[in-house]
């Protein structure tokens, strides 16, 4: 099957736009060294975890083991890498500002040499390898918790495209572990019965109405995925049902300006936020609709700040 035009091309565009990014240049702690206890890990030094798929974990300058820090994993799209999505989304500075421990892990290589996440029933285990990425990401979180003082109420996953699909799989299978997820241009499972979250989890689905790779209204099968997939509205409604939210969302009064090249008339803010309220355990479900946005929006610096505000506002109870 021909692969995604951007789950392949999306991040080619991002890299071409100068969004290559890089992992931290600060000294890395070898994973073979004895791990400090959380109470001893007071130095703001990055470390490496992940075994055969190592990832550098960025520790914010404000880290203090006496007060647990929140944790964020950012997941790349199909054919991309951690450094590329980090450069594209621009989360690292915002993670520092909000005191988040931060990492950008990577999927495995398929036969075409492209990195992927084995996410939902629609995306993107093209080779049918059956790699267990839920176990891998859960193991990363456990390793980080063993080395640093992490707040179990504030662990989140954010993903773009295939990474957004993977964020939903983590929410389905590890709602006990995560407080919230954010998916940019991803989608949940085709069959809602395939997802059985054990607890409510806060979800923000972000999607452009002009996305021609993972379409806003859903569709498929297309070159990027192997099965039909739900649209952005259906994805949000499905999670609102999982979380026991009210049946209808309300539109928040303030729009967001998260795409550099789009505007609502004279107003630079183009993104409408709909929110389902009354959800169980204080959770929330939001749909951010980027009017005219594509699969790889030209993100403003306000995007990362808006995502972190959502995460900060929605810890586990």
LINVEN-V396115 format. One record per residue. N is the residue number from 1. RES is the residue in one small letter. PHI is phi in whole degrees, -180 to 180 (none if undefined). PSI is psi in degrees with one decimal (none if undefined). Layout:
BEGIN
<<N,RES,PHI,PSI> <N,RES,PHI,PSI>>
END
This chain:
BEGIN
<<1,x,none,137.7> <2,x,-68,135.2> <3,x,-78,172.6> <4,x,-58,139.2> <5,x,-64,-27.0> <6,x,-160,24.0> <7,x,-64,-31.6> <8,x,-80,-59.2> <9,x,-76,-22.1> <10,x,-54,-50.2> <11,x,-85,-15.0> <12,x,-62,-42.6> <13,x,-60,-44.7> <14,x,-62,-42.6> <15,x,-67,-41.5> <16,x,-61,-28.3> <17,x,-81,3.7> <18,x,91,22.6> <19,x,-105,42.9> <20,x,-71,-39.7> <21,x,66,176.9> <22,x,-162,156.6> <23,x,-75,165.8> <24,x,-58,142.4> <25,x,-94,1.6> <26,x,-75,158.6> <27,x,-56,132.0> <28,x,-93,142.0> <29,x,-87,123.7> <30,x,-62,134.8> <31,x,-69,-11.0> <32,x,-86,-12.2> <33,x,-74,156.1> <34,x,-59,134.7> <35,x,-79,133.6> <36,x,-71,154.6> <37,x,-72,154.6> <38,x,-53,-36.7> <39,x,-69,-21.6> <40,x,-93,-14.5> <41,x,-84,72.9> <42,x,-102,-9.7> <43,x,-86,132.1> <44,x,-80,66.6> <45,x,-115,139.6> <46,x,-69,159.7> <47,x,-142,167.6> <48,x,-119,132.3> <49,x,-135,173.4> <50,x,114,-4.2> <51,x,61,-121.7> <52,x,-71,-18.2> <53,x,-119,73.5> <54,x,-69,149.4> <55,x,-141,139.0> <56,x,-82,129.1> <57,x,-101,119.9> <58,x,-86,125.1> <59,x,-102,124.0> <60,x,-66,153.9> <61,x,-58,-32.1> <62,x,-80,-0.6> <63,x,-59,133.2> <64,x,-144,117.9> <65,x,-63,-16.5> <66,x,-74,-16.1> <67,x,-132,116.7> <68,x,-61,144.1> <69,x,-101,150.6> <70,x,-73,161.5> <71,x,-130,136.6> <72,x,-130,130.8> <73,x,-107,129.1> <74,x,-109,125.0> <75,x,-109,132.0> <76,x,-76,167.8> <77,x,-87,175.6> <78,x,-59,133.0> <79,x,78,-1.2> <80,x,-96,-169.1> <81,x,-143,169.0> <82,x,-60,-44.7> <83,x,-64,-34.7> <84,x,-68,-47.1> <85,x,-69,-31.1> <86,x,-63,-44.0> <87,x,-68,-37.3> <88,x,-69,-50.2> <89,x,-80,-29.0> <90,x,70,45.6> <91,x,-90,-22.4> <92,x,-62,-46.3> <93,x,-64,-40.1> <94,x,-68,-35.3> <95,x,-61,-44.0> <96,x,-60,-46.3> <97,x,-62,-33.6> <98,x,-97,3.5> <99,x,75,26.4> <100,x,-90,132.7> <101,x,-69,139.7> <102,x,-143,136.0> <103,x,-147,151.7> <104,x,-125,77.7> <105,x,-67,168.4> <106,x,-126,147.2> <107,x,-75,-174.5> <108,x,-94,164.4> <109,x,-86,135.8> <110,x,-91,-175.5> <111,x,-67,-17.5> <112,x,-90,0.4> <113,x,82,16.8> <114,x,-104,138.3> <115,x,-81,139.8> <116,x,-145,163.4> <117,x,-112,134.4> <118,x,-81,90.6> <119,x,-102,-106.2> <120,x,-91,-175.7> <121,x,-67,-16.5> <122,x,-99,-24.2> <123,x,-154,134.6> <124,x,-147,45.2> <125,x,-86,68.7> <126,x,-62,-34.8> <127,x,-86,-2.3> <128,x,56,43.2> <129,x,-77,-23.5> <130,x,74,18.0> <131,x,-58,137.9> <132,x,-95,87.3> <133,x,-76,-21.9> <134,x,-64,-44.1> <135,x,-65,-40.5> <136,x,-62,-50.6> <137,x,-68,-37.4> <138,x,-63,-38.7> <139,x,-66,-38.1> <140,x,-59,-47.2> <141,x,-61,-42.6> <142,x,-63,-40.5> <143,x,-63,-43.6> <144,x,-65,-40.2> <145,x,-64,-31.0> <146,x,-73,-25.0> <147,x,-102,-25.0> <148,x,-131,160.0> <149,x,-85,105.8> <150,x,-113,135.6> <151,x,-78,113.2> <152,x,-67,-12.7> <153,x,-86,-7.2> <154,x,-137,58.4> <155,x,-111,128.8> <156,x,-137,156.9> <157,x,-128,130.4> <158,x,-121,137.2> <159,x,-143,149.9> <160,x,-109,131.7> <161,x,58,-119.0> <162,x,-55,-34.2> <163,x,-66,-31.6> <164,x,-69,-40.8> <165,x,-58,-41.9> <166,x,-68,-34.8> <167,x,-59,-39.5> <168,x,-67,-38.4> <169,x,-64,-40.0> <170,x,-62,-40.8> <171,x,-65,-37.1> <172,x,-67,-42.7> <173,x,-100,-19.7> <174,x,-131,42.7> <175,x,-64,-19.6> <176,x,-70,-23.3> <177,x,-99,-34.4> <178,x,-100,150.3> <179,x,-93,-35.8> <180,x,-160,158.6> <181,x,-135,156.0> <182,x,-132,128.0> <183,x,-118,120.3> <184,x,-103,111.3> <185,x,64,33.7> <186,x,-115,-167.8> <187,x,-160,159.6> <188,x,-85,-171.2> <189,x,-65,148.9> <190,x,-62,-47.1> <191,x,-101,112.9> <192,x,-56,-26.1> <193,x,-70,-17.0> <194,x,-78,-6.6> <195,x,-120,121.4> <196,x,-131,72.9> <197,x,-61,134.7> <198,x,-78,-19.5> <199,x,-145,161.1> <200,x,-64,145.7> <201,x,-144,137.6> <202,x,-77,139.7> <203,x,-135,133.3> <204,x,-120,116.8> <205,x,-99,121.3> <206,x,-117,127.2> <207,x,-154,139.3> <208,x,-88,140.0> <209,x,-71,-16.8> <210,x,-105,16.5> <211,x,-66,117.6> <212,x,-105,10.7> <213,x,-104,-58.3> <214,x,-113,97.7> <215,x,-69,145.4> <216,x,-56,-39.8> <217,x,-88,4.3> <218,x,82,-178.1> <219,x,150,-146.6> <220,x,91,177.2> <221,x,-69,142.2> <222,x,-130,-174.8> <223,x,-62,-25.5> <224,x,-86,-21.4> <225,x,-139,167.0> <226,x,-100,-10.9> <227,x,-143,165.4> <228,x,-57,152.4> <229,x,-136,153.0> <230,x,-75,153.1> <231,x,-78,178.9> <232,x,-65,-43.6> <233,x,-66,-45.6> <234,x,-62,-40.0> <235,x,-59,-48.6> <236,x,-65,-42.5> <237,x,-63,-38.7> <238,x,-61,-43.9> <239,x,-73,-30.6> <240,x,-63,-37.1> <241,x,-69,-44.0> <242,x,-56,-41.1> <243,x,-86,1.0> <244,x,70,30.0> <245,x,-77,171.2> <246,x,-64,160.2> <247,x,-72,-26.3> <248,x,-124,139.3> <249,x,-84,161.7> <250,x,-111,152.5> <251,x,-92,122.9> <252,x,-68,146.3> <253,x,-66,-31.3> <254,x,-99,129.2> <255,x,-82,164.5> <256,x,-111,142.5> <257,x,-102,92.0> <258,x,-119,-0.9> <259,x,-121,122.8> <260,x,-60,-35.9> <261,x,-101,3.3> <262,x,-114,153.9> <263,x,-155,157.3> <264,x,-101,89.8> <265,x,64,-125.2> <266,x,-83,-8.5> <267,x,-91,124.8> <268,x,-68,-16.7> <269,x,-78,123.6> <270,x,-119,-9.1> <271,x,-104,122.1> <272,x,-92,136.7> <273,x,-112,120.1> <274,x,-106,139.5> <275,x,-133,133.1> <276,x,-90,131.1> <277,x,-114,177.4> <278,x,71,23.0> <279,x,-78,155.8> <280,x,-65,147.5> <281,x,55,31.0> <282,x,72,12.4> <283,x,-76,170.9> <284,x,-148,153.1> <285,x,-127,128.8> <286,x,-127,149.2> <287,x,-122,117.2> <288,x,-100,112.4> <289,x,-101,111.6> <290,x,-87,102.4> <291,x,-67,110.7> <292,x,88,2.9> <293,x,-76,146.7> <294,x,-98,-163.8> <295,x,-73,-29.0> <296,x,-125,77.7> <297,x,-59,149.6> <298,x,-81,88.3> <299,x,-70,137.4> <300,x,-85,165.0> <301,x,-60,-23.0> <302,x,-68,-19.6> <303,x,-62,-53.1> <304,x,-60,-40.9> <305,x,-64,-40.4> <306,x,-66,-39.2> <307,x,-63,-46.7> <308,x,-65,-34.0> <309,x,-64,-39.3> <310,x,-62,-45.4> <311,x,-64,-45.4> <312,x,-62,-37.0> <313,x,-76,-11.7> <314,x,-132,65.1> <315,x,-77,169.2> <316,x,-67,151.1> <317,x,-67,none>>
END
